Amino acid sequence: MTVTKDLLNPQHSIHYGFLTVNQDTSGFFGAYLVTNRWARPIEFRVTSAVQPNKVQHILYGEGLKPVIFSEVIAKTLVEKSSQQVDLVVTDLPEVLGLRKKLDIPVVCLAKAEDPVPQGTLVIAGPRGIGLHFAGNNEEATLFTNLFEGMDIDLAEPFIRIRDAVQETRKSSNRSSTAA
């Protein structure tokens, strides 16, 4: 997918993918919410748990989380989605590696004190929020212009994702105990 200047056209139907990874006793699992430009839901997906074994922990060391988050979980969620997105938004720097696997710009919500991950740019998001951007300079300029004057809270969909994941997992547990 090539990012185009059509994104700046208000008639263009922009789609964002909000992606996060959580961990519980069963392992790591991802959640992906695709929305329109107003952050209204279009599609929602949750992965099953990914549990790395002891040997993988030893062999990958500190590199294990970025591999699981971006290459295993995030890549699968985005590829399996029925809706193509213009930008993936994450709350985890380990997901920024997704950009190397798919041709979609990726931004990570950032705090001022967060170190800038290697290979990313810092851009201003809506409401002046700082974002770590995994993409090229032309895309960074395009998305900075797109975000200018936009009034959505990029952090808010992650609250909805966590609530939906919790409800999904509760429903799944109720179904398995009823069987």
Helices and strands as residue ranges (DSSP letters): G 5-8, E 15-24, E 27-36, E 41-46, H 54-60, G 61-63, H 64-66, I 67-74, H 75-80, E 87-90, G 93-97, H 98-101, E 106-109, E 121-124, G 126-128, E 130-134, H 137-147, H 156-178
